[in-house]
Amino acid sequence: MAEDTMFQDAVDALRQGDKAHAKEILTRLLKADQSNVTYWIWMSASVETPKERIYCLQTALSLDPENGIAKRGLILLGALAPDEKVQPFPLNRPRAWEEKLLLAHEKPKQKGLRAAMSNPLTRLAGVALLVTAVGAVAVFGLLSPRNNPLRIGSTNTPGPSPTFTLTPTFVNFTPQAGTPVKFGPTSLSVLFGVSYTATPLPVNTPRSPVSQDIYRGAKAAYERSDWDAFISDMNEVARAEPTSADVPFYIGEAYRFKGECRNALDAYNAALKINIRFAPAYVGLARARICIDPGADTTALYDLAISADPNYGETYLNRANFYLERTNPNAALPDLEVAQQRMPDSALVQLGFARAYLMKNDAAKALAAAQKANEIDITILPSYYYLGKAYELNQQYLDAIKPLETYLKYQPDDGGAYALLGQAYAKTGAYKLANETLSKGLDLDPTQRQSYVYLGISNLELNNLVNAETDFKKAIQYFPDSFDANIGLTQTYYKNGSFGSAYLQAETSKSKAQNDTERALAIYWRALSQEGRGSIADAIKDFKLLLSMPENVMTPKMRQDAEDHLKNMATPTKTPTPTSTPRPGKATATQTPTPTKKP
């Protein structure tokens, strides 16, 4: 089968140290079969950082809860509590470098698994060595060999590829021959006010023989996010290579990831002292200044970076993000267009487009960009957030649920995402889930005030009338012109038997209506309230007014209710009260009206 051949190619690529090619193949395989546990485990071998590995292994474990390989990997990464039932990886042969460590006069000790596993410390060390050793147990392969060459794009300073890509990304990309290799974390900072940090390797810098071993050690420290060790090693490299501008730049990146942004400034400036036309350092300065002062204007630094290297795509991406953080999508879009030309396969560029179009309420383009970002790299966590948000803008609430649930599984402290997911639950009739989700979102982020509308709807449907009244009143306090909140409070009063209050609130709701569908709903509830309070003549007038409106602005059930109530009020029998709550645009009338617009 073609899948088997592709999978074997991925395995061979990993064994040869070409993680980028392996990841490219595995990404294609996972697009076709996202429930394949083996693919996810091998994907953990092709990604660069612990967060990426955790994501892949947690996905594998969720598909196969008894998978020992996934459990061992998560335990090693600190993402799963140690379990005595889970045995460490076996070491099937002694390492060549272990032999070299023996003193000349030492007699080699017993070899093999029995000796290695006889001592607990040896077992622990063996497992740790397995993770970093070249060629170790490729079936799990948390790290592949260190000396893999990289295919990187053209830059102003051509030359041989460096020995590794410094990429603390949570989610990686799929590099292609002749295209730039992305650099930096694809973290949740892309969502909330922090500059993009994915940066291609700026130059093709061969390491000197003196610094190669230190550089490999720096790589290992970088991949485990040990920034202090990385900085220490790179300072050694800097002493061996005083004319390499990329070295202080990387040191600056490490300081920035530590949150020591003033030290990062010094390092970026040191890079510019070596090479005044080193574009990545200007972008680094912009990031560090925003880190220190989120309101800083860094446009001049982006201009300098473009002047130094107009082909450096990350400059345009970062400047676009700068504009997006200031809610200026019109300024961001031209930069995103250029960034897309420079980096056509960048998921981060597509996320930028999704953000911009969401701000412009361009539902179709926002959804297309979010879908493309997710297709380019299914392991990018932010793409699930934007995909869910774009689905909701397109009123595809059922489709929004799965990506938002995926996002919150790995980012459980995001109150805004809970607000979006709770809204999707409410829109699809899952009111109990909506209640729980919206409440959690408000606990995490009280500024998500639009949640009170949907919390009110879910409480109303669950017959929690006291809570529903409180929620709708809070929503009206924050959004006085919200039709959804006002009509929801009308229904709550009516359901509670407060017909006078329901009538007054229906009048207010009608004044907030922005289209015939909303006006029809307000008239419907005003008629019911009039009937409930005994104003039969006024109720008849409203029901007739409702029936005079076009059929397509109300549900069939609303129209049938109006006809039935008029017929019953014309006879000396007990006036019936509605047993359901019609929702516009739906044939049945068993639920409260779904809000027709977001407050």
N, C-alpha and C positions, 0 to 999 in steps of 0.2 A: 504493500500500500504506500501511497505517496506520503502519508503522515508518518509512517514508520521510517521511511528514508529521510524525511526532514528531521525527525527526532534524532536519528543516529548522527546526522550532520551536526546538530546542536551539541550532542555529547562529544563528538570529535573536536568541535571548535573549542569547547571548554577544556578538554584535555590538552589542546595545543595552546591554551592561554588566550584565545580570542573571545573574550566575554561579550564584546559588542556584537559580533556576528552571531554568537549563540543566542543572545537576547533577541536579536532581530528575528531569528527563526522561531524561537519559543513564543514570541509575541504573536506571530502569524498563527501558530498552532492553537494558542489560547483563544484567539478570536473565533476560531472554528469550534473549539471545545473548552469552554471555561470551567467545566466541572471535572477536568482531568487532573487528578491528584499528582500524578507523576510529573506532568508538565509544570505545575506550580512549584514542586520541590526542586526541579532542575532550574526553574526560573530564579530561585533563591541563590543559585550558584552564579548566575550571570549578572546580578545587580551589584551595586557598589557599597552600599552602606547598611548598617544594622537595621535601620528603620525599614528599608526596602525588604530586607530578608525577613524581618518579622511579619510584614504585610503578606508576603508570599507564603510563608510557613503557616501563619494563622489561617489563611484561606485554605491551604491544603488540609489543615487539621479540622476545619469546620466541615469539609467535605468527607473526611475520614477520621473521626474522633479517636480511633485506635492506632493511627499511623505512628509508628515508633520513630521514624526518621524525622518527621515534623516535630514530634515532642522533644527529641534530643536537641534539635537545632534551636528550638525556642528556649529550652533550659539553658543552653550555652549562651544564648543572647540575653538571658535574664528576663525574658518575657513570659516564662512559665515556671511555677514553683518546682523545685527538684522533686523527683519521684523515684524512690528506690526501685520501683518495678521497671523503670526505663534504664536499660543498660547503656553505658557509653559505647562509642564507636570502637570496634576492634581494630587494633594495629596489627596488620598481617605481616609486616616485615620491618626490620630495623631501618632507620634512615641513614643515608650515606653520611650526612653531616654529623650524625651522632657518633659514628666511628672516629671521625676526625677529632672529636672532643676528648677522646680517651688519651690519657698521658702515655708516653712512650713505654714506661715501665709497667703500666697496668695490664693485668691479664683480663681480657674481655670476659665480662660476666655472662650469665645465662641469658640467652636471647629468646625472642618470641613472645607470644601473647601471654603464656603462663608467667614469665618473669615480669612482664610489663604490668600485669594486672595483680601481682602479688602484694603491692603496696598501694594504699589509698592515694598518697601524694603522687606516686608514679602514674596511677590511673588518671588523676586530674590533669597532671602535666601532659600526659599523652593525648588526652582529648583536646587540650588547648593547642598543642603542637599540630594536631591533625588539622585544625582549622586554618592554620597559616602555612603548612608545609605544601610544597609543590607536588601536585598529583595525588593529594590525599583523598581517598574515598570519594570519587567524583559523583557518586549517586546523591550525595548531599551537597558537597562542594560549596561551603559557605564562602570560601575565597578560592579563586583560581590562581594559577601561577603568576608571579609578580612581574615577569619580564615580557609581558605581552605588548607588542608594538601597537600604536594607535594610528588610525587613519584620520587625519585632521585636514581641515580645509586650508585653502591658500590664505596667507597673511602677508603683511609687509616684509616679514623676515623669514623667507623660506629656509628649510633645512630639515635634517632628520627629525623624526618624531621623538618626543620625550618618552620616558619609560612608563609613565602612567598618567592618568587623568585625575587631577585632584577634584573629586566630585562628591561632596557630602550630601548628595541628593536623597530625598526620601523616595522619589520616584525618578527613574532614569528615562532616557530617550532611546531612540533606535537609530544609531548613527549609520550613515551610508557612505560609501566610498566617495571622496571628493567633497563632502559636506562637513561643516564645522562640528566638532565635538563639544557638547554643551557642558558647562561648568557651573557648579553651585547647587544649593539645595532647592528643590521644588517643594518648599514647605508651605504650611498654611499661611505664611506671611503674605503670599500672593493674594490671599483673600482679604486681609484686614490691615491695610495701612502700612505695610512694610515693603520696601523695594524688592523687585525681583532680584534673585541672586544666582540665576543660572547663567553662566558665562563660559564661552568657548575658551579653550587654551589659547592665550593671546599670541604666543610665538612658538616656533619649533626649536626648542632649546635642547641640544644634546648635553647630557651631564658629563662632566669631566671624570676621568678614571678615579681621581681622588675622592670625589663626592658620590659616586654611584651607590656604594653600600649604604652611606648615610641617607641618601635619597630613598632607597628602598625601605629603610626603617621609618622614614617620615611618612611614606605611603601607608605603611601598616598603622601608624598612629592616627593618620587622617581617617582611615576607613573605620576605626573604632571610636572616632570623635574624641580622641585624646589630644586636645589642642595644645596643652602645655608641652607634651612630648614632641608634637609636631613642630611647634615653634622652636624648641631647643634644637631639634635635628636640622631644621631649615636654617637656623643661624649658623650651624656648622657648615652647611652647604654654601651659605653666603660668604663665609670666610675663604672657602675654596674657589668660589666663583664671584669675585667682587664686581664683575661687569655684567652679570645676568640680572636684568630688571625684573624677570618673572619671580625670582626668589623672594625679594621683599614684598612683592605684590601678594604672593601666596601667604606670607606671614601676616600681612594685613587682613586677608580674608579670615584666617584663623582667629585673629583678635576680634574681628567683627562677629564671628559665630560665637565667641565667648561672651560677647556683650561689652567688650573693652574697646569702644569705638574711638576713643581718643588715641589709644595706642595704634589702632588701625590707621588713623590719619597719618601718624608718623611713618608707618611702614609704606603706605601708598606714596607719600612724598619722597621717601627714600628711593622708591622705584623710579619716580620721575627725575630724580637727580641723576640717575644712571642713564635714562633715556627719556628725554622730554616729550617724545612723540609716542609714548607707550600708552595707547588708548585705554586699555583696561584699568590702568591706575586712576585715570580721571573718573571713570565710572565707579571705581571703588571709593574715591573721595566723596562722590555724590551720595553713595549709599551710607557711608560713615557719617556724613553731616546730617542726613535725614535721621539716622539712628540717634544722634545727639539731640537734634532739634527737628521733630517731625514737620514743622512748618517752614523749614529752610527752603530757599529758592536755589535749586541746583541746576537750573537750565544752562547757566554759563559753563558749567563743567561738562555737560553733555555736548555743548557746542565745541568745546576744546577737544573732546574725544572724537567727534566727527571730523574735525579739522585734521587731527592726527591720523585717523584711519577711517575714511568714509565707508569702508566695507565691513566694519566691525558691527555686526547686527545687534549685539546685546545693548549697544548704546541706544538704539531706537526703541528696543523693547523696554528698557528701563525708563526712558523719557516718556513713553506711552503710559507706563504704569504710574509715573509721577503725575501725569495729567488725570488719570483715572482716579487716583487717590484724592484729587481735588474736584472730582465730579465734573470733568471737562472732557466728555467723550469725543466731541468734535475735534479737539486738538490732538487727542490720542490716536484717532483713526489713521491719519496720514503716516504717523510713525509706525503704526502696526503694519501698514501696507509695505513700507520699506523693510521692516523686520522680516516680514513674510518672504520677500524677495531674497533676502540674505540667508534666511533659515527656513526654507519651505516645509521642513518636516518637524518644526517645533510645536509641541503641544502647548507650550506656554504662550506662544503667539496666538494660537487659537483661543486660549483662555482669555487673553486680552481682548480679542474681538468679542467674545461672549459677554464679558463685563461691559464693554462699550455699548453693545446693542441692547443689553438689559437696561442700561441707564437711559437709552433713547426709546425704550419700550417697543423696540423693533422685534416682535416675538419670533418671526420666522428666521431672521438672520441670527438672532441670539441662540436659538435652538440648533441651527445648522453648525454654528461655530463650536458650541459645547459638545455636540455629538462628534464632530471631527476631532476635537481635542481628546475625547475619550477613546476614539478609534485609533489615534496615533499611539497612545500609550494607555492601556487599560489599568496600569498600576498607579496612575496619578490620582491621588486622593481628591484634590480640589476639583477635578473635572466632574466628579459625582455631585458635588455641591452645586456647581453651575448648571449641570445637566438637569438636576431636580428643579432648580429655580426657573430655568428656561421652559421646562415642561409646564410649570404652573402658570407662567406668563401666557402660554398657549392654551391654557385651560385643560391640559391633559393631566389631570390630577392623579389618576390611577398610575400613569407612567412615571410620575414624579416620586412615588413612594419608594420604589426599590433603590434608586441611586441615593436618595437622602438617607435611607436606612443604612446603606453601605458606608456613607460618609460618617455618620454618627457612631458607627461601630468603632471607628478608629479615631474619632475626634469627639469624644462624649461630653465635652465642656462647652460646646458652641450653642448658646441660647438661640441665636438667630436661625440656625439650622433646625432646631426643635420647633421653632415657630412655623417655619415652612412646612415641615413634616406634619405638624398638628393641623395646619390648614388643609393639607391634602387629605388627611384622614377625615376631617369634618366634611369636606366637599364630596367624599365618596361614601359617607354614611357610617363610617367607623367611629361612632361618637365616644365610646368608652376610651378607645386608644387616643382619640383627639384630646379628650379631657386630660388624660395622664401626660401626654406629650407636651401640650401647651402649658400645663402647670409647671412641668419641669423646666421648660424653656424660660418662663417668667422668673422662676427661682434663680436660674443662672444669669439671666439678663433682663432686669425689670424694664429696660427701655423698649422691649419688644411689645409695645402697647397695642398694636393691631391684633395681638393674640386674644385680647379680651372679647373681640367680636365673635371669634370662632369658639372661644371657651364658653361664651354665652349661648351660642347655638347648640353646642354639645350638651351643656347642662339643661337647656330647654328640652331637647329630645330625650334626655335621660330622666326628665321630670324632676330635676333638681331646681325648682322654681326660685327659691330664695337665692341660690348661687347665681342662677341665670340673670335675675334682676340686678344683682350686684355687678356682675360682669358687664352687662349692657350699659349700665349707668357709668361705669368706669370708661367704657369705650366712647360713650357720648361726651364725657368730660374731655377726653383727649382728641376726639374727632367729632365735633358737634355736627358737621355736615354729612356724616356717614349715614346713608340710607339704610345700610345693613344693620347698623347698631340700633337705629330708631325703630325700624320695623320689627326687629327682634324684641325690643322692649315692649312694643305694642302687643305682640303675640304672648309675651310672658304675662302681661297684665290680664289679657283676655283669658288665658288658660287658668289664671289664678282667681278668676271671677270678678276682677276689678274692672267692670265694663266701662265705667266713667273714665277712669284713667286710660283705658285702652282706646276709647274714642278720642281723647285729647292727643294721645301719642300718635294715633293714626293720622290726625290732622297735621301734626308736625312732620310725620314721615312723608306725607304727600308733598309737603313743601320742599323736602329734600330730594324728591324723585328727579332723575335726570333723563328718563326715557319713558315711553308708554308702558313698558313691562313693569317698571317700578311703580308708575302711577296706578296701574290696574291692581297691583298687589295692595297698595295703600287703600284704594277704594274698597276692595274686598274686605279688608280687616275693619275699615270704618263701618261698612254695612253690618258686619257681624256684631260689632260693638254697639251700634245703634239698636239692633234687634235685642241684644242682651240687656241693655238698659231700659228697654220698653219703648223706645222711640220708633214705633213700627213704620209710621209714615216716612220718616227719614231713611230708615233701613230699606224700604221699598224703592225709594228714589235712588239710593246708591246702587242697589242691585240692578235696577234698570239701566243706570248709567254704565255699569260694568258690562252688561249685555250689549250695549250699543258700541262698545269698543271692538276693534278687529280681533278675530279669534286667535291670531298668532301672538298676541301680547299676553296671553294667559294660558294656563294649563286647561285641558279638557275638564278636569275635575273642578276647577274654580268655576267654569261656566256652568257645569251641571249643578254645582252647589247653589249658584245664584238662581237658576231656574227652579230648583226644588224649594228653596226658601221662599221665593215669590209665590209659588203654588200653595205652600203651607200657610203663609201669612194671609192668603185670600180666603182661608177656611177657618171656622171657629175652633180650631184644634190647638193643642199645645205646640208652641213654637220649638222646632228642633234646634239643637245646637250642633255645630260641626264636630265630627269625631276625628277629624284629620286636619293636618296643616299643610295646605297646598304649597307646592314649590313651582315657581314659574319655569316653563320650558319642559315640564315633565308630566306624563300622562296620569300618574298616580298622585295622591295627595296625602301621603302618610308621614311626611317629615316637614320640618320647618323649612322655609324658603332658604335656599343656599344663597349667601351674599352674592350679589351680581357684580360687585366691584370692590376692589381693595381700598379701605379707608386711607 
